């Protein structure tokens, strides 16, 4: 008989709360597994029992001290740490750059949730880093300035509390996917997207989500062409339902190579019913986009194959937008959808309650045919329409 193969765990996924005694109990086990060579890759999430809204400055500082104590006690963790998620941490007294990029030489995925560095710019200059994915959520970082991250492929930035551009790039040659999500308050300043993307040239997927508030990017056109040269999928989400959509044509003109264009219309009747509640959350009024329609016209033909509108409503501004795209995209297939993930409060506000802004999504065949007829009227296009 041949001896049975010795099984081993080469990758360990661990979620740890370091503010209690958990690290003292689990730490030695992790250390022994790493030192013996059993674990070669570690996915570590260091979480906090408190929700972000319940966390004070002292709580985040205590979390940082506990994390520092854990890494000091078990330095072997650095050698195989490939994924790290940190939650509710105050970094002001901690050399975050040294820890994440000098010590964690194998780190590929970094996620910072509700972390604070004391209101400063975080510069990342790590030419030897293997980091591929960076996720930042509810950040107190003034700006993340990527000076050098040669292998960085994806960034997801969800909510920034300071009122400057959340990102800047000097050298990110491998960056392919970027998502920026924020519901702008009155104090958020508009910034130039082309300036943010300077230093990138290989982005193929871009998502901008305004979460139903005002736009936080400045009107631009041809300035975006260098960064949009290889763009294949463009998603503009969270556009308030009463806003004009024609301004997005400027982005398409700057990216004629885009094949999929996704627009999500924000139509949350549950918030619109009480403007006082909405104003208390965002401290601002919604402002209609001030972009000029078709600021420039690209000489290159559009490659657009699919236009997706999530939250479609029979509104004049949506008809004008779709017809404008149809005229420029000869191979177009349009997918018109209702919201795929309505919130519970909006779900409760269905018929026979008063209709939401813009009316209801066309549900039966007759309503859908009426919509298609209006879209095709006077437009020469072979576009196909799919209702979901």
Buried (B, 14 or more C-beta within 10 A) or exposed (E): EEEEEEEEEEEBEBEBBBBEEEBEEBBEEBBEBBEEEEBBBBBBBBBBEBEBEEBEEEBBBBBBBBBBBBBEEBEBBBBBBBBBBBBBBBBBEBEBBEBBBEBBBBBBBBBBBBBBBEEBEBBBBBEEBBBBBBBBBBBBBBBBBBBBBBBBBBBBBBBBBBBEBBBBBBBBBBBBBBBBBBBBBEEBEBBBBBBBBBBBBBBBBBBBBBBBBBBBBBBBBBBBBEBBBEBBBBBBBBBBBBBBBBBBBBBBBBBBBBBBBBBBBBBBBBBBEEEEEBEEEBEBEBEEBEBEEBBBEBEEEBBBBBBBBBBBBBBEBBBBBBBBBBBBBBBBBBBBBBBEEBEEEBEEBEEEEEEBBBEEBBEEEEBBEEBBEBBBEEEEBEBEBEBE
